[in-house]
Amino acid sequence: MKEFDKCIEQCEIAASKAQGDNYDALKLCKALGRKANALASQNKYVESVDTFKNALMEYNDSGVRANMNSTMKKKTIWEAE
């Protein structure tokens, strides 16, 4: 069984550390991207897309952008059902 809640909690900790004294935009983007993936796995698509957008505002990573686009497609399919 996958522990998405634990993953989200760990990503929030990582994001807060990345925003600390030694600010690192790339690490912050990656942590927020992982959190968004965990939210998408729980079918929380609205929160997931918002988190992806926050991640991309920090650092424009192509992997995070691709995951966001994939999640947006899944969201439209999920809404259609």
KEKE-3310 file (N, C-alpha, C; in steps of 0.2 Angstrom, whole numbers, plus 5000, padded with zeros to 4 digits):
npx = (5004:5003:5009:5003:5000:5010:5020:5017:5018:5032:5037:5032:5040:5053:5051:5050:5062:5070:5066:5072:5086:5097:5091:5085:5080:5078:5077:5066:5056:5057:5053:5040:5034:5034:5026:5014:5012:5009:4997:4990:4989:4980:4969:4966:4965:4963:4970:4982:4986:4987:4998:5008:5008:5013:5026:5032:5032:5043:5054:5057:5055:5057:5052:5043:5034:5029:5023:5013:5005:5001:4994:4984:4977:4973:4964:4954:4949:4944:4934:4925:4920)
npy = (4994:5011:5025:5040:5051:5052:5054:5067:5074:5073:5080:5093:5096:5095:5106:5117:5117:5120:5133:5139:5147:5144:5146:5137:5136:5125:5113:5116:5117:5103:5097:5102:5097:5083:5082:5087:5076:5066:5070:5070:5056:5053:5057:5070:5082:5096:5102:5097:5102:5116:5115:5111:5122:5131:5126:5127:5141:5144:5137:5133:5118:5105:5092:5093:5101:5093:5083:5090:5093:5080:5077:5086:5082:5069:5074:5080:5069:5062:5070:5070:5057)
npz = (5000:4996:5003:5003:5010:5020:5011:5006:5018:5021:5009:5012:5023:5017:5007:5016:5021:5010:5008:5018:5026:5017:5003:4989:4974:4964:4972:4980:4970:4965:4977:4979:4967:4969:4979:4973:4964:4972:4978:4966:4964:4974:4968:4970:4961:4958:4969:4966:4953:4957:4966:4957:4949:4958:4960:4948:4947:4955:4949:4933:4928:4916:4918:4929:4923:4913:4921:4926:4915:4911:4923:4922:4910:4915:4924:4917:4910:4922:4926:4916:4918)
capx = (5000:5007:5008:5004:4999:5017:5024:5015:5021:5039:5038:5031:5046:5058:5050:5051:5070:5073:5065:5076:5092:5100:5086:5087:5073:5077:5075:5059:5052:5056:5049:5033:5032:5033:5019:5008:5011:5006:4990:4986:4988:4974:4963:4965:4968:4963:4976:4988:4988:4989:5004:5012:5009:5018:5032:5034:5034:5049:5059:5054:5058:5053:5049:5037:5029:5026:5019:5007:5001:4998:4989:4978:4973:4969:4958:4948:4946:4941:4928:4920:4916)
capy = (5000:5017:5030:5046:5056:5052:5057:5074:5077:5074:5085:5099:5097:5097:5112:5122:5117:5123:5140:5142:5151:5142:5145:5133:5135:5119:5109:5118:5115:5096:5094:5103:5093:5077:5083:5087:5069:5062:5073:5067:5049:5053:5060:5077:5085:5103:5104:5095:5107:5122:5114:5111:5129:5135:5123:5130:5148:5144:5135:5130:5112:5102:5086:5095:5104:5087:5079:5094:5092:5074:5077:5090:5077:5064:5078:5081:5062:5060:5075:5067:5051)
capz = (5000:4995:5009:5000:5016:5023:5006:5006:5024:5020:5004:5015:5027:5012:5004:5021:5022:5004:5008:5023:5025:5010:4998:4983:4970:4961:4977:4981:4964:4965:4983:4977:4961:4971:4983:4968:4961:4978:4978:4960:4965:4978:4964:4972:4955:4959:4973:4963:4948:4960:4968:4951:4947:4963:4959:4942:4948:4959:4945:4927:4926:4911:4921:4933:4918:4909:4925:4927:4909:4912:4928:4919:4906:4919:4928:4912:4910:4928:4927:4911:4920)
cpx = (5004:5004:5009:5003:5006:5021:5023:5018:5028:5041:5037:5037:5052:5057:5051:5059:5073:5071:5068:5081:5096:5095:5088:5080:5072:5074:5068:5054:5051:5052:5041:5030:5030:5027:5013:5007:5008:4999:4986:4985:4982:4968:4961:4968:4968:4969:4982:4991:4990:4996:5009:5014:5014:5025:5036:5036:5041:5055:5056:5058:5054:5049:5043:5032:5025:5022:5013:5003:4998:4993:4983:4974:4969:4963:4952:4945:4941:4934:4923:4917:4911)
cpy = (5006:5022:5037:5052:5057:5056:5065:5078:5078:5079:5092:5101:5099:5104:5118:5123:5121:5130:5143:5147:5150:5141:5142:5132:5129:5114:5110:5116:5107:5094:5096:5099:5086:5077:5083:5080:5065:5064:5070:5060:5048:5055:5067:5082:5093:5105:5102:5100:5113:5121:5114:5118:5133:5132:5126:5138:5149:5142:5131:5124:5108:5096:5088:5098:5098:5083:5083:5093:5085:5074:5081:5086:5072:5068:5079:5074:5060:5064:5072:5061:5052)
cpz = (5000:5001:5006:5005:5019:5018:5006:5012:5023:5015:5007:5019:5022:5009:5009:5022:5016:5004:5014:5022:5018:5005:4991:4979:4967:4966:4979:4976:4964:4971:4981:4972:4964:4976:4978:4965:4966:4978:4972:4961:4970:4975:4967:4967:4955:4963:4970:4958:4951:4963:4963:4949:4952:4962:4953:4942:4952:4954:4939:4925:4921:4914:4925:4928:4915:4914:4926:4921:4909:4917:4925:4914:4910:4923:4923:4911:4916:4928:4922:4913:4925)
residu = (MET:LYS:GLU:PHE:ASP:LYS:CYS:ILE:GLU:GLN:CYS:GLU:ILE:ALA:ALA:SER:LYS:ALA:GLN:GLY:ASP:ASN:TYR:ASP:ALA:LEU:LYS:LEU:CYS:LYS:ALA:LEU:GLY:ARG:LYS:ALA:ASN:ALA:LEU:ALA:SER:GLN:ASN:LYS:TYR:VAL:GLU:SER:VAL:ASP:THR:PHE:LYS:ASN:ALA:LEU:MET:GLU:TYR:ASN:ASP:SER:GLY:VAL:ARG:ALA:ASN:MET:ASN:SER:THR:MET:LYS:LYS:LYS:THR:ILE:TRP:GLU:ALA:GLU)
# end
